Amino acid sequence: MKRLTVSLFVFVVALAFGGASAQERLDPSAPDGLRAPGTASQTMSADPIANLPKQAGREVLNYPEQPPVIPHTIRDYQVDKRSNRCLSCHSREDAVDAGAPMVSITHFMDRHKQVLAAVSPDRYFCTQCHVPQTDAKPLVENQFRPIDEVLREAIREREGGEP
């Protein structure tokens, strides 16, 4: 039984490495398949950062509970366990004076829906959900349609109209 186990292990290891030499398996010039033109050993330039949109303002949400996008730059904003620059404008105390929307009441609830006096630690790091609005092209094509469009189509189909 012991010999069979060792033989099976040797067979699996030989099969996994497929007879290629160590140099062929670790060739740094081979593409790693995770990014377009480079390899794991090459340092590539980052794509340019997308521009902020020409029109600032609140975007229409595409589905219920969608986190709103941030309509302004947040470059150099400090958000860490000691400080949250976002709350200097969006907190309950400062939102009116800053002319900014106050953070949602849901941000003052813990995971058990208990209301807290301050922003919940679960919601403190804003960029976990909210991202700056940009004019970036989509990375992949998609067939996404806003919920209002889907609902209008469903109503038309139910009433016997064309989609």
N, C-alpha and C positions, 0 to 999 in steps of 0.2 A: 504494500500500500504506500509506503514511504517513497519507494522508487517511482511509482506511478505519479505521485504528487510532484516530485522533483522534475520528472520528465515533462509533465504537463506545464509546469512553470517555465522551463527552458523553452518549450515549444511556443508558449504565448509571448515570451520576451523576444524570441527570434522573429516571430510573426509581426510584432509591433515595430521592430526596427527594420524589417524588410530588406535586410542585406545592404542598406545604404551605409556608406562610411560615415564616421562622426563628422568629418568636414562637410559632407553633403547635407547632413541633417542640420547643421548649425551655420550654414552659409549665410552671412549677413547681407549678401546682395540679393537673396531671394525675397520676393514680396511676402509680406506677412498677411495680406488679405484684409486688414482692418481699415486701411485708408488708401486713398486712390494712388498717388504716384510713388509713395515711398516705401521704405522697409523699416523694420523695428530699430535698426541701428542708425538710421539717418535722422537728422533733425531738419524738419521742414518748417517753412515760414507759416505763421498762422494766417488764416483768411482775414481780410480787413473787417473791422467791426462795422456792423450795419448802422446806417444813419438813423437818427430819430426822424419820425415822420414830419412832414411840412406843417400839418395841422395838429396842434396839441388839443387835448380834450378827452373826455371820457368816451370810450368805445362802447358800442352796443354789444351786449353779451350774446354768445352763440348758443348757450345751453344753460339750464338752471344750475345754480351753484358754481358757475364758472368764476374762478378768481379774476377780478378785473386786471387788465394790463396796466403798467405804470406809464403814464403819458409824458414823462420827463426823464432826463438823464439821472442816473444814480451813481455815476462814476465817483469814486472816492467817498461814498457814503460808508460810514462805519456801522456795521451791525454785528455785534458780538455779545457775549454774555454780560458784559458790563454796560454796553451802550447800544442804542438803536436810534439812528439818525432819522429814520422814517417817522418815529413817534414824536419828533420835535414839531411836526406839522399835523400829523394825523391822529394824535391822541385826543381824548375827550376835552382836555383843557385847552389845547392849542388849535384845534381844527377851525373854529369860527374865526379867530384872528388871522390865521394863515390862509383862509379861503379854500381849505382843502377838505375833502370828505373825511369824516371820522371813520376809523376802522369799524368794521361790522360788529354788532353785538355778539356775534358768534365767536369773535376773538377773545371775549371775556368769559368764555365757558370752558370748563375742563372736559376731559373725555367722557365724563359721566353726566354732562349737561348741567353741572353745578355752576352758578354764576359767581364770578370772581370779581374782586375790586380792581384788579389790574389785568393787563393782557396776559392770557394763559401762556405758560412756557411752551405749549404745543404750537402756538401761533406766533411766537415772538420773532422768529427768523423769517421775515417777510418774503424773501426771494426763494423760499421753499415752494411757494405757490405763485407768487406774482413775478412777472418778468417785464422788462421795459418793452414798450411798443416800438417796433422798428419797421423799416421798409425792406427787410431781408426777404430774399426769395425762399420759398419752401425747399427744404433739403430733399424731400421726396414728394412725388406727385400723390395727391389723395383725392378722394371723392366726398370729402366732408361737406355737409350741408347744414346750415343753421337750423335749430329746432323749429323756428317759425315756418320755414320753408317746408319742412317735413310735415308739420301739422296742416298747413294749407293744402298740400297735396293729398293727405289722408282724407280731409273733409271733402275735397272735390271728388275723390274716388267713391266715397260713401254716398254722395249725392248723385252719383251716376255720371258725373262729368269726366272729361279726359284729364289725365295727369299732367 
